[in-house]
Amino acid sequence: MIKFFTMLLLALGLIWCIYFLILGAVMPEKTEYANNMSELIVAVFTVISIIFAFVEFLRRNNDKK
């Protein structure tokens, strides 16, 4: 379940980043905004992925004991 949720969030982040990439290409005055939003999305989803990976690591360690 956690893996599915993580993959769904990462796919959503990819879609958002592509949207902001297109926004920056189509509207040059919005380039800095689009870049900042893309960086924010990547940072947030990176943290979420690390948290899910840590939870999975703890869960597997408990299964081995």
C-alpha positions in Angstrom: 0.0 0.0 0.0 2.8 2.4 0.9 4.6 1.7 -2.4 1.5 2.4 -4.4 0.9 5.7 -2.5 4.6 6.7 -3.0 4.5 5.9 -6.7 1.2 7.9 -7.1 2.7 10.9 -5.3 5.9 10.8 -7.5 3.8 10.5 -10.7 1.8 13.5 -9.6 5.0 15.4 -8.9 6.3 14.5 -12.4 3.1 15.8 -14.0 3.3 19.1 -12.0 6.9 19.6 -13.0 6.1 19.0 -16.6 3.3 21.5 -16.3 5.6 24.1 -14.8 8.2 23.4 -17.5 5.6 24.0 -20.2 4.4 27.1 -18.4 7.9 28.5 -18.3 8.4 27.8 -22.0 5.1 29.3 -23.1 5.1 32.3 -20.9 8.7 33.6 -20.5 7.6 36.2 -17.8 6.6 33.2 -15.6 9.9 31.3 -16.0 11.3 32.1 -12.5 7.9 31.3 -10.9 7.8 28.0 -12.8 11.3 27.1 -11.8 10.7 27.9 -8.2 7.6 25.8 -8.1 9.3 22.9 -9.8 12.1 23.0 -7.2 9.6 23.2 -4.4 7.7 20.2 -5.7 10.8 18.1 -6.2 12.0 19.0 -2.7 8.7 18.1 -1.1 8.4 14.8 -2.9 12.0 13.9 -2.1 11.3 14.3 1.6 8.1 12.3 1.3 10.0 9.5 -0.6 12.7 9.4 2.1 10.1 9.2 4.9 8.4 6.3 3.1 11.7 4.6 2.5 12.6 4.9 6.2 9.2 3.5 7.2 9.7 0.6 4.8 13.2 0.0 6.3 11.8 -0.1 9.8 9.0 -2.4 8.8 11.4 -4.9 7.2 13.7 -4.8 10.2 10.8 -5.7 12.4 9.9 -8.6 10.1 13.4 -10.1 10.4 13.3 -10.2 14.2 
